[in-house]
């Protein structure tokens, strides 16, 4: 009759095949102890990375504490079939024989996912060591699957071999997990780092034409990529300015979307003021263009039909610069000064 081959344990879902984990038991020296009849433990919850004889049999005798080999990874299980159990019993003088080929022992080692917060803390620490302040960046772990660790263990994650490309924001690294009662776990991780800047953003959705007030914006950290181009950096860069386009809540304020409020609208009646030494002239006109404070627009004198260039100085108010200027009077060019206002 052929001898029973050295023992091996086979794993099944949720882990891959787990073979020959107890083959070392065949070469261990065996002491002989008198033993009473042992009982097979059909299901055992392990509390460490090693399988002992007592995990398979109750009343295993003096060899009960003998380590047979490595157990499953956290969250996994292995199965010991009847023939293998019989071989172990003979090897260690355990008073047990299988009742049928259906006898087997299932060994589980419960596990839990390593907390993502712990991984992120280790990653931020590694980034800080490479010169990236963790409070000034946002980290995204792409397609990260947390490794399983024992429930009772206190894992210590460490990120090593960090390779960070500041230009693209991409990084790769090695995650190493150690701890008491944990077989070291090593896994490659990768993702993206977006550096943050603090800028004014819209407090709520704002429509085009809104003149921004203090309550319309607040300072916030945003991804630098969201601020492509020139953006307002301080509240005073935006307060009092008018939006050219609608923006969403939380969106940075592009300088190209901001303009000074139009205090004079095209077609509106305006008050024209000429203030020069010794004379102040006031007349009514009609704006031919819209304009903000400080901008120069064309204004029509409805009496003389003269078109005058004037500076916007307030709501529906413009100032005409003293001195000779070119006017269009009834379709012909003239050269005239203050009298253009009152003719």
HUWO-V233446 format. One record per backbone hydrogen bond with DSSP energy under -1.0 kcal/mol. CO is the residue of the C=O (numbers start at 1). NH is the residue of the N-H. If there is no record, write none. Layout:
co=CO nh=NH
co=CO nh=NH
This chain:
co=10 nh=79
co=12 nh=15
co=22 nh=25
co=23 nh=26
co=24 nh=27
co=39 nh=58
co=42 nh=106
co=44 nh=108
co=49 nh=71
co=51 nh=68
co=51 nh=69
co=52 nh=55
co=53 nh=56
co=53 nh=57
co=56 nh=41
co=58 nh=39
co=61 nh=64
co=63 nh=66
co=64 nh=54
co=66 nh=53
co=69 nh=51
co=73 nh=76
co=76 nh=109
co=78 nh=107
co=79 nh=10
co=80 nh=105
co=81 nh=85
co=82 nh=86
co=83 nh=87
co=84 nh=88
co=85 nh=89
co=86 nh=90
co=87 nh=91
co=88 nh=92
co=89 nh=94
co=90 nh=93
co=94 nh=96
co=95 nh=38
co=100 nh=103
co=105 nh=80
co=106 nh=44
co=107 nh=78
co=108 nh=46
co=109 nh=75
co=112 nh=149
co=115 nh=119
co=116 nh=120
co=117 nh=121
co=118 nh=122
co=119 nh=123
co=120 nh=124
co=121 nh=125
co=122 nh=126
co=123 nh=127
co=124 nh=128
co=125 nh=129
co=127 nh=132
co=128 nh=131
co=133 nh=136
co=134 nh=137
co=136 nh=196
co=138 nh=194
co=140 nh=192
co=147 nh=114
co=149 nh=112
co=156 nh=178
co=158 nh=176
co=160 nh=174
co=163 nh=172
co=165 nh=169
co=169 nh=193
co=170 nh=165
co=171 nh=191
co=172 nh=163
co=173 nh=189
co=174 nh=160
co=175 nh=187
co=176 nh=158
co=177 nh=185
co=178 nh=156
co=179 nh=182
co=185 nh=177
co=187 nh=175
co=189 nh=173
co=190 nh=142
co=191 nh=171
co=192 nh=140
co=194 nh=138
co=195 nh=224
co=197 nh=222
co=199 nh=220
co=201 nh=218
co=202 nh=250
co=206 nh=247
co=207 nh=210
co=210 nh=243
co=212 nh=240
co=213 nh=216
co=216 nh=203
co=218 nh=201
co=220 nh=199
co=222 nh=197
co=223 nh=226
co=224 nh=227
co=230 nh=255
co=234 nh=237
co=235 nh=238
co=235 nh=239
co=238 nh=241
co=241 nh=212
co=242 nh=259
co=243 nh=209
co=247 nh=206
co=248 nh=251
co=251 nh=202
co=253 nh=232
co=254 nh=257
co=255 nh=258
co=257 nh=244
co=259 nh=242
co=263 nh=316
co=264 nh=291
co=265 nh=268
co=268 nh=287
co=270 nh=285
co=271 nh=318
co=272 nh=283
co=273 nh=320
co=274 nh=281
co=276 nh=279
co=279 nh=276
co=281 nh=274
co=283 nh=272
co=285 nh=270
co=286 nh=300
co=287 nh=267
co=291 nh=263
co=291 nh=264
co=292 nh=295
co=295 nh=312
co=297 nh=310
co=298 nh=288
co=299 nh=308
co=300 nh=286
co=301 nh=305
co=306 nh=301
co=308 nh=299
co=310 nh=297
co=311 nh=319
co=312 nh=294
co=314 nh=317
co=316 nh=271
co=317 nh=313
co=317 nh=314
co=318 nh=273
co=319 nh=311
co=325 nh=336
co=327 nh=334
co=329 nh=332
co=332 nh=329
co=334 nh=327
co=336 nh=325
co=337 nh=340
co=338 nh=341
co=339 nh=343
